[in-house]
Amino acid sequence: MTGKPSRRQLFGYAGAAAAGAAVTAAAAVALDDGQAAPPSASRTISPYGAHQAGVAAASPKFGELVAFRLLTETDKAALGRLLRLWSADVVALSNGRGAPGDVAPELAVGNAGFTATVGFGGRVFELAGPRPGGFDELPGMRHDRLQKEWTGGDLLVQVGADDAVSVVHAVRQFVRDARPFAAPVWRQSGFWNGTGADGQPVTGRNLFGQVDGTGNPRVGTPEFDATVWDADGGTTLVVRRIRMNLETWDELTRSEQERAVGRKLSTGAPLTGVNEHDELDLEARDADGRPLIAANAHARLSHHSENDGRRIFRKGLNYVHDAGTARESGLIFLSYQADVAGQFLPLLARLDAVDALNEWTTTIGSAVFAIPPGFRPGGWIGEKLIG
């Protein structure tokens, strides 16, 4: 991984609880390549640990993200009270119990793969101290068409579970607890299928039909740790709401779709391979001398070998948003990395410049959050920062 660029370089790229008792259920969730655990596995995920559990956990079947704006009167002490409340909520809901003050505790469902992740936007650090070294806002990109209702935020809560009711119920609780301190500014919900027809984990597909997330570093490996975690056990999260033009995408032939991506739609294998996880052969050419994986193919442009070894850990939720008879479809793209400017921004700038998929996608929302480390029994999220 290359060193973090200066702030001048950063903007240059744009031009090119107190918590409850300890968990007694086993935390036996499979964590590999961001894929779902088999249905037979325990789906109780411990809320405790060096890292917030939702980062490395599989993309949930159902998820919702809520960004908040801190109220004017919320100071550092008040923020600490909110984070203690939210930490208690995380512990209870992860274990299928009603949270403190829960008005509908029967809706808390156990063994549902529940996680809740809390993040901090830039304003938190105006109250609480210096920003983490890897946290930076993103400059606007040439193809961005950002809408205020999906952009920015001072705080984030990201909830995921196998059960949609659990997600809706948990979000109600987090929003209710936040009312004296912060107000929602946007909410995004979506879904993901990380389980194949045989019940085994699969990478999952976006609404273009693409297998999405094949190149991720494998959870639990040194490569994953170097990609995602900072020195304190936190990370950063970039949230990008990407509108997908399914109508014009569907007008393409299958070979045209595969050439834009650089992978086979059937299996997710690179156009130069057979199986999903085969390595891309970026030197391979067809009979006419053209690269089999086109110069502007998404798979080539995002590959770590084309980006000075930079990697991210990407996850996502498909979404549909209905307004009357009109339907918008797309992807809530989630990128975790230790360093936004050093890892994500150069990749984003490269894709923004020439990615073939730009013809069928438009980013309409964007936000960046620092994800603080996890917490232990008796502690709370953000304790080291807020104190």
Secondary structure, 3 states (H helix, E strand, C coil): CCCCCCHHHHHHHHHCCCCCCCCCCCCCCCCCCCCCCCCCCCCCCCCCCCCCHHHHCCCCCEEEEEEEEECCCCCHHHHHHHHHHHHHHHHHHHCCCCCCCCCCHHHCCCCCCCEEEEEECHHHHHHHCCCCCCCCCCCCCCCCCCCHHHCCCCEEEEEEECCHHHHHHHHHHHHHHHCCCEEEEEEEEEECCCECCCCCECCCECCCCCECCCCCCCCCCHHHHHHHCCCCCCEEEEEEEEEECHHHHCCCCHHHHHHHHCECCCCCCECCCCCCCCCCCCCCECCCCCECCCCCCHHHHHCHHHCCCCCCEEEEEEEEEEECCEEEEEEEEEEEECCHHHHHHHHHHHHHHHCHHHHCEEEEEEEEEEECCCCCCCCCCCHHHHC
